[in-house]
Amino acid sequence: MTKHDDLASRLIERRAQLGWSQEQLSKETGVAAAQISRYEARINKPRANVIAKLAKGLLVPFAWLANGDTSEFRIDDAPKGFIDLMLNIPDDIAEDMSRAAATYGISEDEYILKALEESIKEDLMKNKKPT
């Protein structure tokens, strides 16, 4: 398998993990769905600037999508009902998050999930329309 083939496989794999259609990936990245189809079919090979757009939209490092370099990221099989997600968080927020997680005796992943759930619930309650 060539590196070109590998990029297509990684593109297909990650899009499937997110449960996205080519059209949805197109909306997230600004890359035409027809072009995404050609990349996945190994008809065309994307240029570096397009790989960067795709990687950003798919929430994966450029090096992984372009070359299969897993030093910055690995895709594990997420538990059922979960997706893998990569976030770029400012250092100060990451440090606060680590301290808070340690205070509660939970992992950073658990802390993020709890904080996200609470934030979404609060937002939904605040914006709930009366019935």
C-alpha positions as a printed Julia matrix, in Angstrom:
131×3 Matrix{Float64}:
   0.0    0.0    0.0
   1.39   3.44  -0.88
   1.31   6.52   1.31
  -1.34   7.86  -1.07
  -3.48   4.8   -0.35
  -2.92   5.21   3.36
  -4.13   8.81   3.33
  -7.35   7.75   1.63
  -7.83   4.96   4.17
  -7.24   7.3    7.1
  -9.62   9.87   5.63
 -12.34   7.24   5.21
 -11.66   5.76   8.67
 -11.84   9.06  10.54
 -14.92  10.28   8.67
 -16.64   6.98   9.49
 -15.66   7.27  13.17
 -17.33  10.66  13.31
 -20.37   9.31  11.48
 -20.04  12.01   8.83
 -21.02  11.93   5.19
 -18.7   13.41   2.59
 -21.12  16.35   2.44
 -20.8   16.95   6.17
 -17.01  16.83   5.97
 -17.25  19.3    3.09
 -19.24  21.72   5.27
 -16.73  21.37   8.11
 -13.68  21.94   5.9
 -14.71  23.96   2.85
 -13.37  21.17   0.61
 -15.87  20.16  -2.08
 -17.65  16.87  -1.41
 -16.85  15.74  -4.97
 -13.15  16.35  -4.29
 -13.34  14.43  -1.0
 -14.88  11.57  -2.95
 -11.95  11.63  -5.39
  -9.44  11.59  -2.5
 -11.19   8.63  -0.89
 -11.36   6.8   -4.22
  -7.62   7.44  -4.68
  -8.27   9.27  -7.95
  -6.64  12.5   -6.74
  -4.12  13.25  -4.02
  -4.73  16.36  -1.91
  -2.11  19.09  -1.62
  -0.69  19.99   1.78
  -3.02  22.97   2.26
  -6.06  20.74   1.63
  -4.73  18.03   3.96
  -4.43  20.76   6.62
  -8.09  21.75   6.12
  -9.2   18.13   6.25
  -7.13  17.4    9.37
  -8.53  20.46  11.15
 -12.1   19.5   10.23
 -11.56  15.89  11.29
  -9.9   17.0   14.55
  -6.71  15.07  13.91
  -3.09  16.16  13.53
  -1.86  16.96  10.02
   1.0   14.44  10.4
  -1.42  11.61  11.12
  -3.69  12.31   8.18
  -0.84  13.02   5.76
   1.65  10.34   6.78
   0.08   8.08   9.36
   2.44   9.54  11.99
   0.92   8.53  15.31
   3.45  10.29  17.54
   1.01  13.16  18.11
  -2.21  11.19  18.02
  -3.55   7.71  18.04
  -7.02   6.59  17.15
  -8.23   3.9   19.49
 -11.54   2.22  19.22
 -13.67   4.45  21.39
 -16.22   2.81  23.66
 -19.66   2.36  22.11
 -21.45   5.69  22.02
 -18.23   7.72  22.12
 -15.99   9.3   19.5
 -12.33  10.22  19.8
 -11.86  13.98  19.87
  -8.7   16.03  19.8
  -8.83  19.55  21.26
  -6.25  22.3   21.19
  -6.57  23.95  24.61
  -4.56  26.97  25.77
  -1.89  26.06  28.33
  -3.48  28.04  31.17
  -6.86  26.35  30.71
  -5.21  22.92  30.44
  -3.36  23.55  33.71
  -6.57  24.66  35.46
  -8.35  21.6   34.11
  -5.6   19.27  35.35
  -5.68  20.84  38.82
  -9.48  20.62  39.01
  -9.47  16.98  37.88
  -6.83  16.14  40.49
  -8.86  17.94  43.18
 -11.87  15.74  42.38
  -9.72  12.62  42.01
 -10.82  11.97  38.43
  -9.08  11.85  35.07
  -8.86  14.9   32.84
 -11.14  13.14  30.34
 -13.76  12.56  33.04
 -13.48  16.17  34.17
 -13.92  17.52  30.63
 -16.91  15.26  30.04
 -18.6   16.33  33.3
 -17.91  20.02  32.64
 -19.19  19.74  29.09
 -22.35  17.93  30.19
 -23.07  20.56  32.85
 -22.44  23.41  30.43
 -24.73  21.93  27.79
 -27.51  21.23  30.31
 -27.23  24.78  31.67
 -27.29  26.23  28.17
 -30.31  24.14  27.19
 -32.21  25.17  30.32
 -31.38  28.83  29.77
 -32.51  28.7   26.15
 -35.49  26.38  26.68
 -38.64  27.69  25.06
 -41.81  27.53  27.16
 -44.25  24.8   26.14
